[in-house]
Amino acid sequence: MTFSLAARCAQTGQFGVAVASSSPAVAARCAYTRAGVGAVLSQNVTDPTLGPFTLDRMQAGDSAAQAIAAVQAQGRFVDYRQVIAIDATGATAIHSGPNSLGIWTQAQGRDVASGGNMLANDGICAAIVVEFEQTTGPLGDRLIAAMRAGLAAGGEAGPVHSAGMQIAGTVPWPIADLRCDWTEDCPIEAIATAWSVYKPQMDAYIQRALDPREAPSYGVPGDE
């Protein structure tokens, strides 16, 4: 009930994921990034333990392919899981179990991988990868453009209600973690709107965490 992508920005070293679903709060269960390590999506009949498991394997030195092989080898209901990984080099790997739901597919490109299930057609993930590869600019812009392309290509078989985008930079926490947990409107556009507000402030939020003495004010009431 999901379509998504995991990607790397070769210029900045950032990793990101974006995901949308007809289910509520999809990003809370499916999206995982780690600075300097990579990004993972654990979806379909979701096992949230597989995101940290795959990142731990890559942090220990596994490639994306080796980490996904470890997911397959551990064998716990893997026939029902779809796991997408990108490692520190930009290499990607995907596991899509044979019990993935409905029309399911996957696609890989340069610094990007996409997977989906319960899709309207089997071209969704390819459209996501092509759009990501052809779009320039900040990683968040490229992730949103790719998700819009997936939706325009057909998206899920039914309406999507939740979406999320997470980006890892060089600090040990996500530098962007935007979610729309439920809406009757388009959650991808809700994330796009949130990103347009958050993007120009993102560096300041990082600075506030690292050294608040050097952080700018944004003139909110009480902090003009």
C-alpha positions, 0 to 999 in steps of 0.5 A, a space after each residue: 500500500 506504498 510507493 517510495 524511494 531512497 536516494 543519495 545526493 552525491 554532491 552533499 553526501 546527504 541521504 533521503 527517503 520519501 514515501 506515500 501510502 493509503 495507510 496512516 502514518 506511513 513514514 513513522 513505520 517505514 522511513 530510516 536514514 543514518 548520516 554517513 551510512 545510508 537510507 532504508 525503507 521497510 514497507 509492504 507488510 511492514 516490519 519496522 525492525 528491518 530499517 535499523 537492522 539494515 542500517 546497522 549492517 551497512 554501518 558495520 561495513 556491508 554494502 547495500 546488497 550484502 545488507 539486503 542479503 542479511 535481511 533475506 537470510 534472517 528469514 522472518 516472514 521475509 516473503 511479506 516484506 519489501 526493503 529498499 536500501 542505499 549505502 554510503 557509495 550510492 549502491 542500491 539493493 531491494 528485496 521484494 518478497 513474493 507475497 508483496 501486495 497487489 501490483 508490486 514493482 521496483 526500480 534502481 538508478 544512479 544514487 536512487 532506488 524505488 519500490 512499491 506495492 498495491 500500485 495502479 500499474 507497474 511503471 510507477 517505480 521506474 517513473 520515480 527513478 527517472 524523475 529523481 535522476 533528471 531533477 537537480 537541486 537540493 535533495 529534498 526538492 528531488 525527492 518531492 519531484 520524484 514522488 510527484 512523478 510517481 503519483 502522476 504515473 498512477 500512484 497507488 491503486 487507491 487514494 494516498 492519505 499519508 506521506 513523509 520525507 526524511 533526510 540525513 546530513 552530517 549530524 547524528 539526527 535527521 536534518 529534515 523529518 517531515 510527515 503528514 500522517 493523514 489527510 483526505 487531500 494529497 499528502 505529498 503536496 502537504 509535505 511539499 508545502 512543509 518543505 518549502 517552509 522548512 528548507 530555508 530554516 534547516 541550517 539554522 535549526 542545525 546550528 541551534 543544536 550545535 551552538 545556539 549562541 550563533 543561531 539566528 532568530 526568526 522573529 517568532 512572538 517572544 523572540 523578536 
